[in-house]
Amino acid sequence: MPTKSASATRYVVGKERTVKNGTISSRASIVQRSKGQSAVEQSAYISRTSLYSDYYGMTYNRTAKEDLVGAGVLLPEHAPPEFADRAVLWNSVEKNEKAKNAQLARSLKYSLPNEWDEATARQVMERFIKEQFVDKGMCADYGIHRSYNDKGQPNLHIHILLTLRPLNEDGTWGAKSRKEYVLDADGNRIPNASGKGYKSRKVNVIDWNEKGKAKEWRNAIAEVINATNEKAGIAERVDPRSYKDRGIPLIPTIHLGERASALERKGIRTERGNINRTIEKYNAMIMKIYGFISELKEELKKGVFRFVFERKNRTEKDGNQSINPSVPKQKPEVQTALEMLQKQRSEMVVRPIFPYVQRFKDKRLLGNVELLAKLLDTNHLETWEDVRAFEEKQTEVLENCRAELSELSVRYEKWTQAVSDYDDYKQYQPVMKEYQALNGLRKNSFKKKHETELENYAIYRDRVKAVMPENMKISKPYIDKQLAEVLVQQEQIQRNSSRVATDLARLSVFKGNLREMEAQQRADEQAREQNRDKKHENTI
């Protein structure tokens, strides 16, 4: 049996670029032997235990982390009872799979509501696993973790490891697929091109590997989470659709890898970590723009804003003067409202309930009256119809930003992935150079020993070559230049969208303060009327 060191394990196939789906995130991958992966090691990781792999002849100790909420193995009725021991289960899987490129297991990961306690998480997830997987014939190994990031924020999530082969009634492993001959119109087998056999196709025995299953399971867990939250009185609901399905061009982060993750945990910034931070900043900008567009459209549905009480008072006061030609023309209604506000408040009150406000980390400048006055004057906002027209125009600006980001996201993802692929290409390059320098039996022996590294080198070399111009050698400066150009465009879009967002928020705060003034004026007027009524009653 081949051997390997724990530090040499490379999860190449598991390098999915995870994108969150609203408040739920999911990841699906296949554990593959050809990529240096082990089902036993995966099981040890999710259960935070120490397990020995017979195939690799080594122990995987994954007990260091103390974030385990719950773990277990769930089996179909006809499974051997000893499979309840995860070490027995996954060693049996690895022993049964003979091929060097064997697919060993399916790995799933889902985020869970942080409000759930341990009992809820285990009970709800075990029922979900049984209904979706075990009742279909799969053996399931799960681990629920509650980890914390560097800011102390919790992250409750579940890992599920599933078998890929069905179990026969006698407890032995069955076939994943069967061969089916292609027949002609008369029902006869069709000879293949060589004439030595017949055309055939592979037919899956089970539907677990069918395209669309991952989406089906994501929909199912979203339903379970929403039903549980509703029953528990938790307001949060999750949307199983990906942002891509919802037309939101978010960019998935790249896989950090073991080396970069270890350095980042020590507080040492890495190139991959920096890329993910720029991607997170980019995605936050996209979500902010989409949020503003959504809120703005809701605000526009309300119609033209009116500072009713102020207009009424001015009409009553100036009604007799308005017929006198010598009276100066009245000031624009928006300016009049601003002056009334300035008489009562040197700074506007900024409340989270005002539209857009919650999307700003620093809310202080939104209440600055001088900046508001400059905004009104610069854009010639004299009437509330002008304000509405201005807001409608900002919708167009934000929509343009959204369209530009949608186009930019394709290039952004391409070049961030290229940076990641280049890093892996360089990592495996010394192995390839050493291999190329050898001859004869030593070269063959080296190839057998380092087959995985050589395969990975070829994979990443081809990926990087695919994004390079024709006839150009692999060049990191070229890749960096392409990514830098994307970042420059991102900054420009961010400046435009931030300006629009700030203008909208400042107008929202203005209108919110006027509504509060109007309400206070009404309350004061009612109080005065009540006092007048009491005085009148006392006089009588």
C-alpha positions as CSV (number, residue, x, y, z in Angstrom):
1,M,0.0,0.0,0.0
2,P,1.2,3.5,-0.7
3,T,2.2,5.7,2.2
4,K,2.1,9.5,2.6
5,S,2.7,12.0,5.3
6,A,-0.1,14.0,6.8
7,S,1.5,17.3,5.9
8,A,1.6,16.2,2.3
9,T,-2.1,15.8,1.9
10,R,-3.5,18.1,-0.8
11,Y,-7.2,18.8,-1.2
12,V,-7.0,19.8,-4.9
13,V,-10.5,18.7,-5.8
14,G,-11.9,20.2,-2.6
15,K,-10.8,23.7,-3.6
16,E,-14.3,24.9,-4.3
17,R,-14.8,28.6,-4.4
18,T,-17.6,29.0,-1.9
19,V,-20.2,31.6,-2.4
20,K,-22.8,32.2,0.3
21,N,-26.5,32.0,-0.5
22,G,-28.0,34.8,1.5
23,T,-27.7,33.6,5.1
24,I,-26.9,30.0,4.1
25,S,-23.7,28.8,2.6
26,S,-23.1,25.4,1.1
27,R,-20.2,23.4,-0.4
28,A,-20.2,20.0,-2.2
29,S,-17.2,18.0,-3.3
30,I,-15.9,14.5,-4.0
31,V,-13.1,12.9,-1.9
32,Q,-10.8,11.5,-4.6
33,R,-7.8,9.2,-4.1
34,S,-6.0,10.6,-7.2
35,K,-5.8,14.0,-5.5
36,G,-4.2,12.6,-2.3
37,Q,-7.4,12.6,-0.3
38,S,-8.6,10.0,2.2
39,A,-12.1,9.3,3.4
40,V,-10.7,8.2,6.8
41,E,-8.9,11.6,7.2
42,Q,-12.1,13.5,6.2
43,S,-14.0,11.5,8.8
44,A,-11.4,12.3,11.5
45,Y,-11.6,16.0,10.6
46,I,-15.4,16.4,10.8
47,S,-15.6,14.3,14.0
48,R,-12.5,15.9,15.6
49,T,-11.1,12.4,16.4
50,S,-8.0,10.4,15.7
51,L,-8.4,7.6,13.1
52,Y,-6.1,5.1,11.5
53,S,-6.2,4.5,7.7
54,D,-5.3,0.9,6.7
55,Y,-4.8,2.0,3.1
56,Y,-2.2,4.7,3.8
57,G,-0.9,3.0,7.0
58,M,-1.1,6.2,9.1
59,T,-3.0,7.9,11.8
60,Y,-4.9,11.1,11.3
61,N,-5.2,13.0,14.5
62,R,-7.7,15.9,14.2
63,T,-8.5,16.4,17.9
64,A,-6.7,19.8,18.3
65,K,-9.8,21.9,17.7
66,E,-12.4,22.2,20.4
67,D,-15.4,23.4,18.4
68,L,-17.3,20.1,18.1
69,V,-21.0,20.5,18.9
70,G,-22.1,17.0,17.9
71,A,-21.1,14.1,15.7
72,G,-22.5,10.7,14.7
73,V,-22.9,7.9,12.1
74,L,-26.3,7.1,10.6
75,L,-26.8,3.9,8.7
76,P,-29.5,2.3,6.5
77,E,-31.2,-0.7,7.9
78,H,-29.3,-3.3,6.0
79,A,-25.8,-1.9,6.8
80,P,-23.5,-4.0,8.9
81,P,-23.8,-2.9,12.6
82,E,-20.0,-2.5,12.8
83,F,-20.2,0.4,10.4
84,A,-21.5,2.5,13.3
85,D,-17.8,2.8,14.1
86,R,-16.6,5.5,11.6
87,A,-13.1,4.0,11.4
88,V,-14.6,0.6,10.3
89,L,-16.9,2.2,7.8
90,W,-14.4,4.4,6.0
91,N,-11.6,1.8,6.1
92,S,-14.1,-0.6,4.4
93,V,-14.8,2.0,1.7
94,E,-11.1,2.6,1.1
95,K,-10.4,-1.2,1.0
96,N,-13.2,-1.8,-1.5
97,E,-12.0,0.9,-3.9
98,K,-9.0,-0.5,-5.9
99,A,-8.4,2.2,-8.5
100,K,-5.8,4.9,-8.1
101,N,-8.3,7.5,-9.2
102,A,-11.2,6.1,-7.1
103,Q,-13.9,8.4,-5.8
104,L,-14.2,7.6,-2.1
105,A,-17.0,9.7,-0.6
106,R,-19.1,12.8,-1.0
107,S,-18.4,15.7,1.3
108,L,-21.2,18.3,2.0
109,K,-21.0,21.4,4.2
110,Y,-23.9,23.7,5.2
111,S,-24.1,26.8,7.4
112,L,-26.7,26.7,10.2
113,P,-28.3,29.5,12.2
114,N,-26.1,30.6,15.1
115,E,-29.2,30.9,17.3
116,W,-29.6,27.1,17.4
117,D,-28.4,25.3,20.5
118,E,-26.6,22.0,20.5
119,A,-29.8,19.9,21.0
120,T,-31.7,21.7,18.2
121,A,-28.8,21.4,15.8
122,R,-28.3,17.6,16.4
123,Q,-32.0,16.8,16.4
124,V,-32.9,18.7,13.3
125,M,-29.8,17.7,11.3
126,E,-30.1,14.0,12.1
127,R,-33.7,14.1,10.9
128,F,-32.6,15.9,7.7
129,I,-29.7,13.4,7.1
130,K,-32.0,10.4,7.6
131,E,-34.7,11.7,5.2
132,Q,-32.3,13.0,2.5
133,F,-29.5,10.4,2.5
134,V,-29.9,7.4,4.8
135,D,-33.4,6.5,3.7
136,K,-32.0,6.5,0.2
137,G,-29.4,3.9,1.1
138,M,-26.3,6.0,1.9
139,C,-24.2,5.7,5.1
140,A,-23.7,9.2,6.6
141,D,-21.0,10.5,8.9
142,Y,-21.6,14.0,10.3
143,G,-20.0,16.6,12.5
144,I,-21.4,19.9,13.7
145,H,-18.9,22.6,14.6
146,R,-19.3,26.0,16.2
147,S,-16.2,27.9,15.3
148,Y,-15.3,31.6,15.9
149,N,-13.5,34.0,13.7
150,D,-10.8,36.5,14.8
151,K,-13.6,39.0,15.7
152,G,-15.3,36.5,18.0
153,Q,-18.2,35.9,15.6
154,P,-19.7,32.4,15.8
155,N,-20.1,30.1,12.8
156,L,-22.3,27.1,13.3
157,H,-22.1,24.6,10.4
158,I,-22.4,20.9,9.6
159,H,-20.1,18.6,7.6
160,I,-21.6,15.5,6.1
161,L,-19.6,12.6,4.6
162,L,-21.6,10.2,2.5
163,T,-20.8,6.9,0.8
164,L,-21.0,6.7,-3.0
165,R,-21.8,3.0,-3.4
166,P,-25.1,1.4,-2.5
167,L,-25.0,-1.5,0.0
168,N,-26.3,-4.9,-1.1
169,E,-28.8,-6.6,1.1
170,D,-26.0,-8.8,2.6
171,G,-24.1,-5.7,3.7
172,T,-21.5,-5.9,0.9
173,W,-20.7,-2.9,-1.3
174,G,-22.6,-2.8,-4.6
175,A,-21.8,-1.3,-8.0
176,K,-22.2,2.4,-8.7
177,S,-23.2,1.8,-12.3
178,R,-23.7,-1.0,-14.9
179,K,-22.9,-1.3,-18.5
180,E,-25.8,-1.0,-21.0
181,Y,-25.4,-1.9,-24.7
182,V,-26.6,0.6,-27.3
183,L,-29.2,-1.1,-29.6
184,D,-30.3,-0.3,-33.1
185,A,-33.9,0.0,-34.3
186,D,-34.2,-3.8,-34.4
187,G,-32.9,-4.3,-30.9
188,N,-29.5,-5.6,-31.9
189,R,-26.2,-4.5,-30.5
190,I,-24.2,-2.0,-32.5
191,P,-20.5,-2.9,-33.2
192,N,-18.0,-0.3,-32.2
193,A,-15.4,1.4,-34.4
194,S,-12.8,-1.3,-33.9
195,G,-15.1,-4.1,-34.7
196,K,-13.9,-6.0,-31.6
197,G,-16.9,-5.2,-29.4
198,Y,-20.2,-3.3,-29.1
199,K,-21.2,0.2,-28.3
200,S,-22.2,0.6,-24.7
201,R,-22.9,3.3,-22.1
202,K,-22.7,3.6,-18.4
203,V,-25.9,3.7,-16.5
204,N,-26.0,4.7,-12.8
205,V,-27.5,2.2,-10.5
206,I,-28.5,5.0,-8.1
207,D,-29.4,8.6,-8.7
208,W,-27.1,10.1,-6.0
209,N,-24.6,11.4,-8.5
210,E,-27.2,12.9,-10.9
211,K,-26.7,16.5,-11.9
212,G,-28.9,18.8,-9.8
213,K,-28.7,16.7,-6.6
214,A,-26.6,19.3,-4.8
215,K,-29.3,22.0,-5.6
216,E,-32.0,19.6,-4.5
217,W,-30.3,19.0,-1.1
218,R,-29.6,22.7,-0.7
219,N,-33.3,23.5,-1.2
220,A,-34.2,20.7,1.3
221,I,-32.0,22.0,4.0
222,A,-33.2,25.6,3.5
223,E,-36.8,24.3,4.0
224,V,-35.7,22.6,7.2
225,I,-33.9,25.6,8.5
226,N,-36.8,28.0,7.8
227,A,-39.4,25.6,9.3
228,T,-37.2,25.2,12.4
229,N,-36.7,29.0,12.7
230,E,-40.4,29.7,12.4
231,K,-41.2,27.2,15.1
232,A,-38.6,28.6,17.4
233,G,-39.7,32.2,16.8
234,I,-36.4,33.1,15.0
235,A,-37.1,35.8,12.4
236,E,-34.3,34.9,10.0
237,R,-35.2,33.0,6.8
238,V,-32.8,31.6,4.3
239,D,-32.9,31.6,0.5
240,P,-31.5,28.4,-1.1
241,R,-30.9,30.1,-4.4
242,S,-27.4,31.0,-5.3
243,Y,-26.6,34.7,-5.8
244,K,-25.9,33.7,-9.4
245,D,-29.5,32.3,-9.8
246,R,-30.8,35.6,-8.2
247,G,-28.8,37.6,-10.8
248,I,-26.3,39.0,-8.2
249,P,-22.8,38.9,-9.6
250,L,-20.9,38.0,-6.4
251,I,-17.4,36.5,-6.8
252,P,-16.5,33.4,-4.8
253,T,-13.4,33.6,-2.7
254,I,-10.4,31.5,-3.6
255,H,-9.2,28.5,-1.5
256,L,-6.5,29.6,0.9
257,G,-4.8,26.2,1.2
258,E,-3.0,24.8,4.3
259,R,0.1,27.0,4.1
260,A,-1.8,30.3,3.6
261,S,-4.3,29.4,6.3
262,A,-1.6,28.6,8.8
263,L,0.1,32.0,8.1
264,E,-3.2,33.9,8.3
265,R,-4.0,32.4,11.6
266,K,-0.7,33.7,12.9
267,G,-1.6,37.2,11.7
268,I,0.7,37.0,8.7
269,R,-1.0,38.3,5.6
270,T,-0.6,36.2,2.4
271,E,-1.3,36.9,-1.3
272,R,-4.3,34.6,-1.2
273,G,-5.6,36.1,1.9
274,N,-5.2,39.6,0.4
275,I,-7.1,38.5,-2.7
276,N,-9.9,37.2,-0.6
277,R,-10.1,40.4,1.4
278,T,-10.4,42.4,-1.9
279,I,-13.1,39.9,-3.1
280,E,-15.0,40.3,0.2
281,K,-14.8,44.1,-0.2
282,Y,-16.0,43.8,-3.7
283,N,-18.9,41.6,-2.7
284,A,-19.9,43.9,0.1
285,M,-20.0,46.7,-2.4
286,I,-22.2,44.7,-4.8
287,M,-24.6,43.8,-1.9
288,K,-24.7,47.4,-0.8
289,I,-25.6,48.6,-4.3
290,Y,-28.3,45.9,-4.7
291,G,-29.6,46.8,-1.3
292,F,-29.8,50.5,-2.1
293,I,-31.6,49.8,-5.4
294,S,-34.2,47.7,-3.6
295,E,-34.8,50.3,-0.8
296,L,-34.9,53.1,-3.3
297,K,-37.5,51.4,-5.4
298,E,-39.6,50.9,-2.3
299,E,-39.2,54.6,-1.4
300,L,-40.2,55.7,-4.9
301,K,-43.4,53.7,-4.6
302,K,-44.5,56.0,-1.8
303,G,-44.8,58.9,-4.2
304,V,-43.6,62.5,-3.8
305,F,-42.6,63.4,-0.2
306,R,-44.6,66.3,1.3
307,F,-43.8,68.3,4.4
308,V,-47.5,68.8,4.8
309,F,-47.6,70.6,8.2
310,E,-45.0,73.2,7.2
311,R,-46.8,74.0,3.9
312,K,-50.1,74.4,5.7
313,N,-48.7,76.7,8.3
314,R,-47.0,78.9,5.7
315,T,-50.2,79.1,3.6
316,E,-52.3,80.1,6.6
317,K,-49.7,82.7,7.6
318,D,-49.0,84.1,4.2
319,G,-52.4,83.6,2.6
320,N,-53.5,87.2,2.9
321,Q,-50.1,88.5,1.8
322,S,-50.0,86.3,-1.3
323,I,-52.4,88.6,-3.2
324,N,-50.2,91.7,-2.5
325,P,-47.8,92.2,-5.5
326,S,-45.3,93.9,-3.2
327,V,-44.7,90.8,-1.2
328,P,-41.4,89.0,-2.2
329,K,-41.8,85.7,-4.0
330,Q,-41.9,82.7,-1.6
331,K,-38.8,80.7,-1.2
332,P,-38.7,77.2,-2.7
333,E,-40.4,74.7,-0.4
334,V,-37.4,72.5,0.1
335,Q,-35.2,75.5,1.1
336,T,-38.0,76.7,3.4
337,A,-38.1,73.2,5.1
338,L,-34.3,73.3,5.4
339,E,-34.4,76.7,7.1
340,M,-37.0,75.5,9.5
341,L,-34.9,72.5,10.3
342,Q,-31.8,74.6,10.9
343,K,-33.7,76.8,13.4
344,Q,-34.4,73.8,15.5
345,R,-31.4,71.5,14.9
346,S,-27.7,72.2,14.3
347,E,-27.3,68.6,13.3
348,M,-29.9,66.2,12.0
349,V,-30.8,63.2,14.1
350,V,-29.6,60.0,12.3
351,R,-31.8,57.0,13.2
352,P,-31.3,53.4,12.0
353,I,-35.0,53.2,11.0
354,F,-34.4,55.8,8.2
355,P,-34.0,54.2,4.8
356,Y,-30.4,53.3,3.8
357,V,-28.9,54.4,7.1
358,Q,-28.1,50.9,8.4
359,R,-25.9,50.3,5.4
360,F,-23.4,52.9,6.7
361,K,-20.7,52.0,9.3
362,D,-20.0,55.7,9.9
363,K,-23.3,57.5,10.2
364,R,-22.1,60.8,11.6
365,L,-21.7,62.7,8.4
366,L,-25.2,61.9,7.3
367,G,-26.6,64.3,9.8
368,N,-24.4,67.3,8.7
369,V,-26.8,70.1,7.7
370,E,-24.2,72.1,5.8
371,L,-23.4,69.1,3.5
372,L,-27.2,68.6,3.0
373,A,-27.6,72.3,2.0
374,K,-24.7,71.9,-0.5
375,L,-26.4,68.8,-1.9
376,L,-29.7,70.6,-2.4
377,D,-28.0,73.7,-3.9
378,T,-25.6,71.8,-6.2
379,N,-28.4,69.7,-7.7
380,H,-31.0,72.6,-7.7
381,L,-33.5,70.7,-5.6
382,E,-36.1,73.3,-4.9
383,T,-39.4,71.3,-4.8
384,W,-40.2,67.8,-3.6
385,E,-40.8,66.9,-7.2
386,D,-37.2,67.8,-7.9
387,V,-36.1,65.6,-5.0
388,R,-38.1,62.7,-6.4
389,A,-36.7,63.2,-9.9
390,F,-33.2,63.3,-8.4
391,E,-33.8,60.0,-6.6
392,E,-35.1,58.4,-9.8
393,K,-32.0,59.6,-11.6
394,Q,-29.8,58.0,-8.9
395,T,-31.6,54.7,-9.6
396,E,-30.3,54.8,-13.1
397,V,-26.8,55.5,-11.8
398,L,-26.9,52.6,-9.4
399,E,-28.3,50.3,-12.1
400,N,-25.4,51.3,-14.4
401,C,-23.0,50.5,-11.5
402,R,-24.7,47.2,-11.1
403,A,-24.4,46.4,-14.8
404,E,-20.7,47.4,-14.9
405,L,-20.0,45.2,-11.8
406,S,-21.8,42.3,-13.5
407,E,-19.4,42.6,-16.5
408,L,-16.4,43.1,-14.3
409,S,-17.1,40.1,-12.1
410,V,-16.3,37.7,-14.9
411,R,-12.8,39.2,-15.3
412,Y,-12.4,39.5,-11.6
413,E,-13.1,35.8,-11.0
414,K,-10.9,34.8,-13.9
415,W,-7.8,36.7,-12.7
416,T,-8.2,35.9,-9.0
417,Q,-8.4,32.3,-9.9
418,A,-5.4,32.7,-12.1
419,V,-3.4,34.0,-9.1
420,S,-4.4,31.0,-7.1
421,D,-3.6,28.6,-9.9
422,Y,-0.2,30.2,-10.5
423,D,0.7,29.8,-6.8
424,D,-0.1,26.1,-7.0
425,Y,1.8,25.8,-10.3
426,K,4.9,27.2,-8.7
427,Q,4.5,25.0,-5.6
428,Y,4.7,21.8,-7.8
429,Q,7.3,23.1,-10.2
430,P,10.3,22.0,-8.2
431,V,9.0,18.4,-8.2
432,M,8.6,18.5,-12.0
433,K,12.1,19.9,-12.5
434,E,13.5,17.2,-10.3
435,Y,11.6,14.6,-12.3
436,Q,12.8,16.0,-15.7
437,A,16.4,15.9,-14.5
438,L,16.3,12.1,-13.9
439,N,16.6,9.2,-16.4
440,G,15.8,5.5,-16.6
441,L,14.7,3.5,-13.6
442,R,15.2,6.4,-11.2
443,K,12.9,8.6,-13.3
444,N,10.2,5.8,-13.2
445,S,10.6,5.3,-9.5
446,F,10.4,9.1,-8.8
447,K,7.2,9.2,-10.9
448,K,5.5,6.5,-9.0
449,K,6.4,8.1,-5.7
450,H,5.4,11.6,-6.7
451,E,2.5,10.8,-9.1
452,T,0.0,13.1,-7.3
453,E,2.4,16.1,-7.3
454,L,3.2,15.6,-11.0
455,E,-0.5,15.4,-11.9
456,N,-1.3,18.5,-9.9
457,Y,1.6,20.4,-11.6
458,A,0.1,19.5,-15.0
459,I,-3.3,20.6,-13.9
460,Y,-2.3,24.0,-12.7
461,R,0.2,24.6,-15.5
462,D,-2.6,24.1,-18.1
463,R,-5.0,26.3,-16.1
464,V,-2.5,29.2,-16.1
465,K,-1.6,28.7,-19.7
466,A,-5.3,28.9,-20.6
467,V,-5.5,32.5,-19.5
468,M,-2.3,33.6,-21.1
469,P,-2.2,35.2,-24.6
470,E,-1.3,32.9,-27.4
471,N,2.5,32.3,-27.7
472,M,3.2,34.0,-24.4
473,K,5.0,32.1,-21.6
474,I,3.5,31.9,-18.2
475,S,4.0,35.3,-16.6
476,K,3.1,36.3,-13.1
477,P,3.6,40.0,-13.8
478,Y,1.1,39.7,-16.7
479,I,-1.5,38.1,-14.4
480,D,-0.9,40.7,-11.7
481,K,-1.3,43.5,-14.3
482,Q,-4.7,42.1,-15.4
483,L,-6.0,41.9,-11.9
484,A,-4.7,45.4,-11.1
485,E,-6.7,46.8,-14.0
486,V,-9.8,45.1,-12.7
487,L,-9.2,46.6,-9.2
488,V,-8.8,50.1,-10.7
489,Q,-12.3,49.8,-12.4
490,Q,-13.7,48.4,-9.1
491,E,-12.4,51.5,-7.2
492,Q,-14.0,53.8,-9.8
493,I,-17.4,52.1,-9.5
494,Q,-17.1,52.1,-5.8
495,R,-16.5,55.9,-5.7
496,N,-19.5,56.5,-8.0
497,S,-21.9,54.2,-6.0
498,S,-20.7,55.5,-2.6
499,R,-21.4,59.1,-3.7
500,V,-24.9,58.2,-4.8
501,A,-25.5,56.1,-1.7
502,T,-24.4,59.0,0.6
503,D,-26.6,61.5,-1.3
504,L,-29.6,59.2,-1.0
505,A,-29.0,58.5,2.7
506,R,-28.6,62.2,3.5
507,L,-31.9,63.0,1.8
508,S,-33.5,60.2,3.7
509,V,-32.2,61.6,7.0
510,F,-33.5,65.1,6.0
511,K,-37.0,63.8,5.3
512,G,-36.9,61.7,8.4
513,N,-36.1,64.7,10.5
514,L,-38.8,66.7,8.8
515,R,-41.4,64.0,9.6
516,E,-40.3,64.1,13.3
517,M,-40.6,67.9,13.3
518,E,-44.0,67.7,11.7
519,A,-45.1,65.1,14.3
520,Q,-43.8,67.3,17.1
521,Q,-45.5,70.4,15.7
522,R,-48.8,68.6,15.5
523,A,-48.4,67.4,19.1
524,D,-47.6,70.9,20.2
525,E,-50.5,72.3,18.3
526,Q,-52.9,69.7,19.9
527,A,-51.5,70.6,23.3
528,R,-52.1,74.3,22.7
529,E,-55.7,73.6,21.5
530,Q,-56.4,71.5,24.6
531,N,-55.1,74.4,26.8
532,R,-57.2,76.9,24.9
533,D,-60.3,74.6,25.4
534,K,-59.6,74.3,29.1
535,K,-59.2,78.1,29.5
536,H,-62.5,78.6,27.6
537,E,-64.3,76.1,29.8
538,N,-62.9,77.8,32.9
539,T,-64.1,81.2,31.6
540,I,-67.6,79.9,31.0
